Every structure is written in C-alpha cells, then in structure tokens.
Amino acid sequence: SEERDRLFDGITFSENQKVTKNFSRNFSKLLTKLGLKTDKKLVFHSFRNNYVDQLRWVARDNPEVMDPLDGRKTVSDMRGSRKDYGENLGLEKLSSYIEKMDFKVDLSHLYI
C-alpha cells in the first residue's frame, strides 16, 4: 500500500493531497517544543535550502551537476540550456560533488 511505501509512518495528507504541508507543520512544532526554533525562518524546508546553497558552492565549476543533484529527475525538469546540452553525468562524477559538501556539523558520535 502507499502508506507502507513511505519512509516515515503516520504522516498524513493535507487538503491538497500533499504530505509536505503537515510534515512541515509538525516538524516546526517539534523544533519549538525542543527549544530549537530560534528563528521563525527555521523550517523543515531549511534542510533543502542549505543543501542547495552548499551544492551551488561546490558545483560552481560545473553548474550542470546541480539539476540531477537537487532533485530534478528528468530532462524536462532541468533549467535553461542544460535541457539540451551536456555530458551524461554518471554516479561517480555526481558523488564527487556530494563528497565536497561540508555542512560543518559534527556527526562523529554516529560512527563506530
């Protein structure tokens, strides 16, 4: 079923059949409850904004990698001339850009 196919159980659809609105609202409430919401601009979508900002920085020498790495899955979703030109970007090349990203978050406690 569609419910079981989702990564997180219990996320409900909003009136426009999107899960993002309710998820974002619940995430914001959780941040507030935990005392982590220090700015009203801090929202769930901030993760994406930070990712795209970091991607823009590491891909400044090859902006063509931005489309497949920021979630545009088809050529028709791509922007500008990248719809028609460019090389076939393999996983190895794309992953090299992801590895360059540095969000300055210490996650060392998650490693064995």
N, CA, C and O atoms as a GROMACS GRO file, in nm:
protein
  448
    1SER      N    1   0.084  -0.120   0.000
    1SER     CA    2   0.000   0.000   0.000
    1SER      C    3   0.087   0.125   0.000
    1SER      O    4   0.206   0.118   0.031
    2GLU      N    5   0.028   0.235  -0.034
    2GLU     CA    6   0.102   0.362  -0.039
    2GLU      C    7   0.154   0.401   0.099
    2GLU      O    8   0.264   0.455   0.110
    3GLU      N    9   0.076   0.373   0.204
    3GLU     CA   10   0.119   0.406   0.340
    3GLU      C   11   0.247   0.332   0.376
    3GLU      O   12   0.337   0.390   0.438
    4ARG      N   13   0.257   0.204   0.339
    4ARG     CA   14   0.375   0.126   0.373
    4ARG      C   15   0.495   0.162   0.287
    4ARG      O   16   0.608   0.132   0.324
    5ASP      N   17   0.474   0.225   0.173
    5ASP     CA   18   0.583   0.261   0.084
    5ASP      C   19   0.658   0.385   0.130
    5ASP      O   20   0.765   0.415   0.078
    6ARG      N   21   0.603   0.456   0.226
    6ARG     CA   22   0.668   0.578   0.273
    6ARG      C   23   0.779   0.547   0.373
    6ARG      O   24   0.774   0.447   0.444
    7LEU      N   25   0.877   0.633   0.377
    7LEU     CA   26   0.989   0.616   0.469
    7LEU      C   27   0.944   0.632   0.613
    7LEU      O   28   0.989   0.559   0.700
    8PHE      N   29   0.853   0.729   0.640
    8PHE     CA   30   0.805   0.755   0.776
    8PHE      C   31   0.657   0.724   0.785
    8PHE      O   32   0.577   0.776   0.707
    9ASP      N   33   0.618   0.641   0.880
    9ASP     CA   34   0.478   0.608   0.902
    9ASP      C   35   0.407   0.725   0.971
    9ASP      O   36   0.470   0.807   1.036
   10GLY      N   37   0.275   0.730   0.956
   10GLY     CA   38   0.194   0.824   1.031
   10GLY      C   39   0.189   0.965   0.976
   10GLY      O   40   0.130   1.053   1.039
   11ILE      N   41   0.248   0.989   0.862
   11ILE     CA   42   0.242   1.123   0.802
   11ILE      C   43   0.112   1.132   0.724
   11ILE      O   44   0.082   1.047   0.640
   12THR      N   45   0.036   1.236   0.751
   12THR     CA   46  -0.095   1.249   0.688
   12THR      C   47  -0.092   1.347   0.572
   12THR      O   48  -0.004   1.433   0.563
   13PHE      N   49  -0.188   1.332   0.483
   13PHE     CA   50  -0.202   1.421   0.368
   13PHE      C   51  -0.277   1.547   0.409
   13PHE      O   52  -0.368   1.542   0.492
   14SER      N   53  -0.241   1.660   0.351
   14SER     CA   54  -0.316   1.783   0.370
   14SER      C   55  -0.432   1.784   0.271
   14SER      O   56  -0.450   1.691   0.193
   15GLU      N   57  -0.512   1.893   0.276
   15GLU     CA   58  -0.630   1.901   0.190
   15GLU      C   59  -0.596   1.898   0.041
   15GLU      O   60  -0.681   1.861  -0.040
   16ASN      N   61  -0.474   1.936   0.002
   16ASN     CA   62  -0.435   1.932  -0.139
   16ASN      C   63  -0.356   1.804  -0.174
   16ASN      O   64  -0.285   1.799  -0.274
   17GLN      N   65  -0.370   1.702  -0.088
   17GLN     CA   66  -0.309   1.571  -0.110
   17GLN      C   67  -0.157   1.573  -0.108
   17GLN      O   68  -0.092   1.491  -0.173
   18LYS      N   69  -0.100   1.666  -0.035
   18LYS     CA   70   0.045   1.672  -0.020
   18LYS      C   71   0.082   1.633   0.123
   18LYS      O   72   0.010   1.668   0.217
   19VAL      N   73   0.192   1.561   0.139
   19VAL     CA   74   0.236   1.526   0.274
   19VAL      C   75   0.326   1.634   0.332
   19VAL      O   76   0.345   1.641   0.453
   20THR      N   77   0.382   1.717   0.248
   20THR     CA   78   0.482   1.813   0.294
   20THR      C   79   0.426   1.918   0.389
   20THR      O   80   0.494   1.958   0.484
   21LYS      N   81   0.305   1.965   0.366
   21LYS     CA   82   0.249   2.071   0.449
   21LYS      C   83   0.233   2.026   0.594
   21LYS      O   84   0.277   2.095   0.686
   22ASN      N   85   0.170   1.911   0.614
   22ASN     CA   86   0.150   1.860   0.750
   22ASN      C   87   0.283   1.822   0.815
   22ASN      O   88   0.305   1.849   0.933
   23PHE      N   89   0.370   1.759   0.737
   23PHE     CA   90   0.501   1.721   0.791
   23PHE      C   91   0.578   1.843   0.835
   23PHE      O   92   0.638   1.844   0.943
   24SER      N   93   0.578   1.947   0.752
   24SER     CA   94   0.650   2.070   0.784
   24SER      C   95   0.592   2.136   0.909
   24SER      O   96   0.666   2.184   0.995
   25ARG      N   97   0.460   2.138   0.919
   25ARG     CA   98   0.395   2.197   1.037
   25ARG      C   99   0.432   2.120   1.164
   25ARG      O  100   0.464   2.180   1.266
   26ASN      N  101   0.429   1.987   1.157
   26ASN     CA  102   0.464   1.905   1.273
   26ASN      C  103   0.611   1.920   1.310
   26ASN      O  104   0.646   1.922   1.428
   27PHE      N  105   0.697   1.930   1.209
   27PHE     CA  106   0.839   1.949   1.234
   27PHE      C  107   0.864   2.082   1.306
   27PHE      O  108   0.945   2.088   1.398
   28SER      N  109   0.794   2.186   1.264
   28SER     CA  110   0.808   2.317   1.327
   28SER      C  111   0.763   2.312   1.473
   28SER      O  112   0.827   2.370   1.561
   29LYS      N  113   0.653   2.244   1.499
   29LYS     CA  114   0.605   2.229   1.637
   29LYS      C  115   0.706   2.154   1.722
   29LYS      O  116   0.728   2.188   1.839
   30LEU      N  117   0.769   2.051   1.664
   30LEU     CA  118   0.870   1.975   1.737
   30LEU      C  119   0.991   2.061   1.769
   30LEU      O  120   1.042   2.056   1.881
   31LEU      N  121   1.038   2.139   1.672
   31LEU     CA  122   1.151   2.228   1.698
   31LEU      C  123   1.121   2.324   1.812
   31LEU      O  124   1.205   2.349   1.898
   32THR      N  125   0.999   2.379   1.811
   32THR     CA  126   0.958   2.472   1.916
   32THR      C  127   0.955   2.400   2.050
   32THR      O  128   1.007   2.452   2.149
   33LYS      N  129   0.895   2.283   2.055
   33LYS     CA  130   0.884   2.204   2.178
   33LYS      C  131   1.021   2.170   2.237
   33LYS      O  132   1.040   2.171   2.359
   34LEU      N  133   1.117   2.142   2.148
   34LEU     CA  134   1.253   2.107   2.192
   34LEU      C  135   1.339   2.230   2.223
   34LEU      O  136   1.453   2.218   2.268
   35GLY      N  137   1.283   2.348   2.198
   35GLY     CA  138   1.358   2.472   2.222
   35GLY      C  139   1.464   2.499   2.117
   35GLY      O  140   1.559   2.573   2.142
   36LEU      N  141   1.450   2.440   2.000
   36LEU     CA  142   1.549   2.456   1.894
   36LEU      C  143   1.510   2.559   1.790
   36LEU      O  144   1.592   2.597   1.706
   37LYS      N  145   1.387   2.605   1.795
   37LYS     CA  146   1.341   2.702   1.695
   37LYS      C  147   1.380   2.841   1.742
   37LYS      O  148   1.308   2.904   1.820
   38THR      N  149   1.494   2.887   1.696
   38THR     CA  150   1.548   3.016   1.738
   38THR      C  151   1.514   3.128   1.641
   38THR      O  152   1.538   3.245   1.668
   39ASP      N  153   1.457   3.091   1.527
   39ASP     CA  154   1.424   3.187   1.423
   39ASP      C  155   1.299   3.138   1.352
   39ASP      O  156   1.290   3.020   1.318
   40LYS      N  157   1.202   3.227   1.330
   40LYS     CA  158   1.078   3.183   1.265
   40LYS      C  159   1.102   3.138   1.121
   40LYS      O  160   1.018   3.070   1.062
   41LYS      N  161   1.218   3.174   1.064
   41LYS     CA  162   1.251   3.130   0.929
   41LYS      C  163   1.307   2.988   0.926
   41LYS      O  164   1.324   2.930   0.819
   42LEU      N  165   1.335   2.932   1.044
   42LEU     CA  166   1.387   2.796   1.053
   42LEU      C  167   1.269   2.699   1.038
   42LEU      O  168   1.187   2.684   1.128
   43VAL      N  169   1.264   2.633   0.922
   43VAL     CA  170   1.155   2.542   0.890
   43VAL      C  171   1.214   2.415   0.830
   43VAL      O  172   1.335   2.407   0.806
   44PHE      N  173   1.130   2.316   0.808
   44PHE     CA  174   1.178   2.191   0.751
   44PHE      C  175   1.246   2.214   0.616
   44PHE      O  176   1.346   2.149   0.585
   45HIS      N  177   1.193   2.305   0.538
   45HIS     CA  178   1.249   2.333   0.405
   45HIS      C  179   1.390   2.393   0.415
   45HIS      O  180   1.462   2.399   0.315
   46SER      N  181   1.431   2.436   0.534
   46SER     CA  182   1.566   2.488   0.554
   46SER      C  183   1.672   2.384   0.519
   46SER      O  184   1.781   2.418   0.473
   47PHE      N  185   1.640   2.254   0.541
   47PHE     CA  186   1.734   2.149   0.503
   47PHE      C  187   1.764   2.157   0.354
   47PHE      O  188   1.880   2.153   0.313
   48ARG      N  189   1.659   2.168   0.273
   48ARG     CA  190   1.677   2.178   0.128
   48ARG      C  191   1.752   2.305   0.091
   48ARG      O  192   1.843   2.302   0.007
   49ASN      N  193   1.716   2.415   0.152
   49ASN     CA  194   1.783   2.542   0.121
   49ASN      C  195   1.932   2.533   0.150
   49ASN      O  196   2.014   2.577   0.069
   50ASN      N  197   1.969   2.477   0.264
   50ASN     CA  198   2.111   2.463   0.299
   50ASN      C  199   2.182   2.370   0.203
   50ASN      O  200   2.296   2.395   0.164
   51TYR      N  201   2.115   2.261   0.166
   51TYR     CA  202   2.174   2.166   0.071
   51TYR      C  203   2.200   2.235  -0.064
   51TYR      O  204   2.309   2.222  -0.119
   52VAL      N  205   2.101   2.307  -0.116
   52VAL     CA  206   2.117   2.373  -0.246
   52VAL      C  207   2.224   2.482  -0.239
   52VAL      O  208   2.299   2.500  -0.334
   53ASP      N  209   2.230   2.555  -0.127
   53ASP     CA  210   2.337   2.655  -0.111
   53ASP      C  211   2.475   2.589  -0.116
   53ASP      O  212   2.566   2.639  -0.183
   54GLN      N  213   2.490   2.479  -0.046
   54GLN     CA  214   2.617   2.407  -0.045
   54GLN      C  215   2.647   2.349  -0.183
   54GLN      O  216   2.762   2.353  -0.228
   55LEU      N  217   2.546   2.297  -0.250
   55LEU     CA  218   2.562   2.243  -0.385
   55LEU      C  219   2.606   2.351  -0.482
   55LEU      O  220   2.694   2.330  -0.565
   56ARG      N  221   2.544   2.467  -0.471
   56ARG     CA  222   2.582   2.580  -0.557
   56ARG      C  223   2.731   2.613  -0.541
   56ARG      O  224   2.799   2.643  -0.639
   57TRP      N  225   2.779   2.606  -0.418
   57TRP     CA  226   2.919   2.639  -0.390
   57TRP      C  227   3.014   2.533  -0.450
   57TRP      O  228   3.111   2.568  -0.516
   58VAL      N  229   2.984   2.405  -0.425
   58VAL     CA  230   3.077   2.301  -0.473
   58VAL      C  231   3.066   2.278  -0.623
   58VAL      O  232   3.160   2.228  -0.684
   59ALA      N  233   2.953   2.314  -0.683
   59ALA     CA  234   2.934   2.292  -0.827
   59ALA      C  235   2.957   2.419  -0.909
   59ALA      O  236   2.917   2.426  -1.025
   60ARG      N  237   3.021   2.517  -0.849
   60ARG     CA  238   3.040   2.644  -0.922
   60ARG      C  239   3.123   2.626  -1.048
   60ARG      O  240   3.111   2.705  -1.142
   61ASP      N  241   3.208   2.523  -1.052
   61ASP     CA  242   3.288   2.497  -1.172
   61ASP      C  243   3.211   2.416  -1.276
   61ASP      O  244   3.254   2.406  -1.391
   62ASN      N  245   3.098   2.357  -1.238
   62ASN     CA  246   3.020   2.277  -1.331
   62ASN      C  247   2.872   2.279  -1.288
   62ASN      O  248   2.822   2.183  -1.230
   63PRO      N  249   2.803   2.389  -1.317
   63PRO     CA  250   2.664   2.401  -1.273
   63PRO      C  251   2.571   2.296  -1.331
   63PRO      O  252   2.458   2.280  -1.285
   64GLU      N  253   2.618   2.223  -1.432
   64GLU     CA  254   2.537   2.118  -1.492
   64GLU      C  255   2.502   2.006  -1.392
   64GLU      O  256   2.401   1.938  -1.409
   65VAL      N  257   2.585   1.988  -1.290
   65VAL     CA  258   2.558   1.882  -1.193
   65VAL      C  259   2.447   1.921  -1.096
   65VAL      O  260   2.395   1.835  -1.024
   66MET      N  261   2.410   2.047  -1.092
   66MET     CA  262   2.309   2.090  -0.996
   66MET      C  263   2.173   2.025  -1.020
   66MET      O  264   2.109   1.981  -0.925
   67ASP      N  265   2.128   2.018  -1.144
   67ASP     CA  266   1.994   1.965  -1.171
   67ASP      C  267   1.975   1.823  -1.119
   67ASP      O  268   1.881   1.798  -1.044
   68PRO      N  269   2.062   1.728  -1.157
   68PRO     CA  270   2.038   1.592  -1.107
   68PRO      C  271   2.059   1.580  -0.956
   68PRO      O  272   2.001   1.491  -0.893
   69LEU      N  273   2.140   1.668  -0.896
   69LEU     CA  274   2.166   1.657  -0.753
   69LEU      C  275   2.069   1.737  -0.667
   69LEU      O  276   2.064   1.717  -0.545
   70ASP      N  277   1.992   1.828  -0.726
   70ASP     CA  278   1.895   1.899  -0.642
   70ASP      C  279   1.753   1.851  -0.665
   70ASP      O  280   1.658   1.919  -0.627
   71GLY      N  281   1.737   1.735  -0.727
   71GLY     CA  282   1.607   1.671  -0.731
   71GLY      C  283   1.534   1.676  -0.863
   71GLY      O  284   1.421   1.629  -0.871
   72ARG      N  285   1.593   1.731  -0.966
   72ARG     CA  286   1.528   1.730  -1.097
   72ARG      C  287   1.563   1.599  -1.164
   72ARG      O  288   1.676   1.577  -1.205
   73LYS      N  289   1.464   1.513  -1.174
   73LYS     CA  290   1.490   1.376  -1.218
   73LYS      C  291   1.481   1.354  -1.367
   73LYS      O  292   1.529   1.253  -1.418
   74THR      N  293   1.418   1.447  -1.438
   74THR     CA  294   1.404   1.428  -1.582
   74THR      C  295   1.458   1.549  -1.656
   74THR      O  296   1.470   1.658  -1.599
   75VAL      N  297   1.490   1.530  -1.781
   75VAL     CA  298   1.541   1.639  -1.864
   75VAL      C  299   1.441   1.753  -1.870
   75VAL      O  300   1.481   1.869  -1.868
   76SER      N  301   1.312   1.723  -1.876
   76SER     CA  302   1.212   1.829  -1.886
   76SER      C  303   1.207   1.914  -1.759
   76SER      O  304   1.161   2.029  -1.764
   77ASP      N  305   1.253   1.861  -1.646
   77ASP     CA  306   1.257   1.938  -1.521
   77ASP      C  307   1.378   2.030  -1.514
   77ASP      O  308   1.381   2.121  -1.431
   78MET      N  309   1.477   2.007  -1.599
   78MET     CA  310   1.601   2.084  -1.591
   78MET      C  311   1.583   2.226  -1.639
   78MET      O  312   1.488   2.258  -1.711
   79ARG      N  313   1.675   2.311  -1.599
   79ARG     CA  314   1.667   2.453  -1.630
   79ARG      C  315   1.757   2.489  -1.747
   79ARG      O  316   1.862   2.428  -1.769
   80GLY      N  317   1.714   2.590  -1.821
   80GLY     CA  318   1.797   2.653  -1.923
   80GLY      C  319   1.852   2.558  -2.027
   80GLY      O  320   1.788   2.460  -2.066
   81SER      N  321   1.974   2.589  -2.070
   81SER     CA  322   2.035   2.511  -2.178
   81SER      C  323   2.072   2.370  -2.135
   81SER      O  324   2.101   2.285  -2.219
   82ARG      N  325   2.071   2.343  -2.006
   82ARG     CA  326   2.107   2.209  -1.959
   82ARG      C  327   2.006   2.105  -2.006
   82ARG      O  328   2.033   1.985  -2.000
   83LYS      N  329   1.890   2.150  -2.054
   83LYS     CA  330   1.792   2.056  -2.109
   83LYS      C  331   1.848   1.989  -2.234
   83LYS      O  332   1.819   1.872  -2.259
   84ASP      N  333   1.927   2.062  -2.311
   84ASP     CA  334   1.966   2.015  -2.443
   84ASP      C  335   2.112   1.976  -2.457
   84ASP      O  336   2.148   1.905  -2.551
   85TYR      N  337   2.197   2.021  -2.367
   85TYR     CA  338   2.340   2.002  -2.384
   85TYR      C  339   2.400   1.931  -2.264
   85TYR      O  340   2.336   1.913  -2.161
   86GLY      N  341   2.524   1.891  -2.282
   86GLY     CA  342   2.599   1.839  -2.170
   86GLY      C  343   2.622   1.689  -2.178
   86GLY      O  344   2.561   1.617  -2.256
   87GLU      N  345   2.712   1.649  -2.093
   87GLU     CA  346   2.751   1.509  -2.089
   87GLU      C  347   2.654   1.428  -2.002
   87GLU      O  348   2.578   1.485  -1.924
   88ASN      N  349   2.659   1.297  -2.018
   88ASN     CA  350   2.583   1.210  -1.931
   88ASN      C  351   2.660   1.200  -1.800
   88ASN      O  352   2.770   1.144  -1.796
   89LEU      N  353   2.603   1.254  -1.695
   89LEU     CA  354   2.672   1.258  -1.567
   89LEU      C  355   2.648   1.130  -1.490
   89LEU      O  356   2.536   1.103  -1.446
   90GLY      N  357   2.752   1.051  -1.474
   90GLY     CA  358   2.740   0.924  -1.402
   90GLY      C  359   2.743   0.944  -1.251
   90GLY      O  360   2.772   1.053  -1.202
   91LEU      N  361   2.711   0.838  -1.181
   91LEU     CA  362   2.707   0.844  -1.035
   91LEU      C  363   2.843   0.880  -0.974
   91LEU      O  364   2.849   0.952  -0.874
   92GLU      N  365   2.949   0.832  -1.034
   92GLU     CA  366   3.082   0.861  -0.981
   92GLU      C  367   3.111   1.011  -0.983
   92GLU      O  368   3.160   1.067  -0.885
   93LYS      N  369   3.080   1.074  -1.095
   93LYS     CA  370   3.104   1.218  -1.107
   93LYS      C  371   3.013   1.296  -1.012
   93LYS      O  372   3.057   1.388  -0.944
   94LEU      N  373   2.885   1.258  -1.007
   94LEU     CA  374   2.791   1.327  -0.919
   94LEU      C  375   2.830   1.309  -0.773
   94LEU      O  376   2.822   1.404  -0.695
   95SER      N  377   2.871   1.190  -0.734
   95SER     CA  378   2.906   1.166  -0.594
   95SER      C  379   3.028   1.246  -0.552
   95SER      O  380   3.042   1.282  -0.435
   96SER      N  381   3.117   1.276  -0.647
   96SER     CA  382   3.235   1.354  -0.612
   96SER      C  383   3.196   1.495  -0.565
   96SER      O  384   3.264   1.554  -0.481
   97TYR      N  385   3.086   1.547  -0.618
   97TYR     CA  386   3.038   1.679  -0.574
   97TYR      C  387   2.972   1.670  -0.437
   97TYR      O  388   2.987   1.760  -0.354
   98ILE      N  389   2.899   1.564  -0.413
   98ILE     CA  390   2.837   1.545  -0.282
   98ILE      C  391   2.944   1.534  -0.174
   98ILE      O  392   2.929   1.590  -0.065
   99GLU      N  393   3.052   1.464  -0.205
   99GLU     CA  394   3.160   1.446  -0.108
   99GLU      C  395   3.231   1.577  -0.075
   99GLU      O  396   3.292   1.588   0.031
  100LYS      N  397   3.223   1.675  -0.163
  100LYS     CA  398   3.286   1.805  -0.137
  100LYS      C  399   3.205   1.892  -0.040
  100LYS      O  400   3.257   1.988   0.016
  101MET      N  401   3.078   1.857  -0.020
  101MET     CA  402   2.993   1.939   0.066
  101MET      C  403   3.036   1.930   0.211
  101MET      O  404   3.073   1.824   0.260
  102ASP      N  405   3.032   2.045   0.279
  102ASP     CA  406   3.068   2.049   0.420
  102ASP      C  407   2.967   2.137   0.493
  102ASP      O  408   2.968   2.259   0.479
  103PHE      N  409   2.880   2.074   0.570
  103PHE     CA  410   2.777   2.147   0.641
  103PHE      C  411   2.822   2.190   0.781
  103PHE      O  412   2.745   2.250   0.856
  104LYS      N  413   2.946   2.159   0.814
  104LYS     CA  414   3.005   2.196   0.942
  104LYS      C  415   2.920   2.146   1.059
  104LYS      O  416   2.894   2.218   1.156
  105VAL      N  417   2.879   2.020   1.046
  105VAL     CA  418   2.804   1.954   1.152
  105VAL      C  419   2.886   1.834   1.197
  105VAL      O  420   2.927   1.751   1.114
  106ASP      N  421   2.910   1.824   1.326
  106ASP     CA  422   2.988   1.713   1.379
  106ASP      C  423   2.897   1.592   1.400
  106ASP      O  424   2.812   1.593   1.489
  107LEU      N  425   2.915   1.490   1.318
  107LEU     CA  426   2.836   1.369   1.329
  107LEU      C  427   2.923   1.251   1.374
  107LEU      O  428   2.885   1.135   1.358
  108SER      N  429   3.039   1.280   1.430
  108SER     CA  430   3.133   1.175   1.467
  108SER      C  431   3.075   1.079   1.570
  108SER      O  432   3.117   0.963   1.576
  109HIS      N  433   2.980   1.125   1.650
  109HIS     CA  434   2.919   1.039   1.751
  109HIS      C  435   2.830   0.930   1.687
  109HIS      O  436   2.787   0.837   1.756
  110LEU      N  437   2.804   0.940   1.558
  110LEU     CA  438   2.723   0.839   1.490
  110LEU      C  439   2.806   0.724   1.434
  110LEU      O  440   2.751   0.623   1.390
  111TYR      N  441   2.937   0.740   1.436
  111TYR     CA  442   3.025   0.637   1.380
  111TYR      C  443   3.079   0.548   1.489
  111TYR      O  444   3.098   0.590   1.603
  112ILE      N  445   3.102   0.424   1.453
  112ILE     CA  446   3.160   0.327   1.548
  112ILE      C  447   3.310   0.345   1.550
  112ILE      O  448   3.380   0.275   1.623
   0.00000   0.00000   0.00000
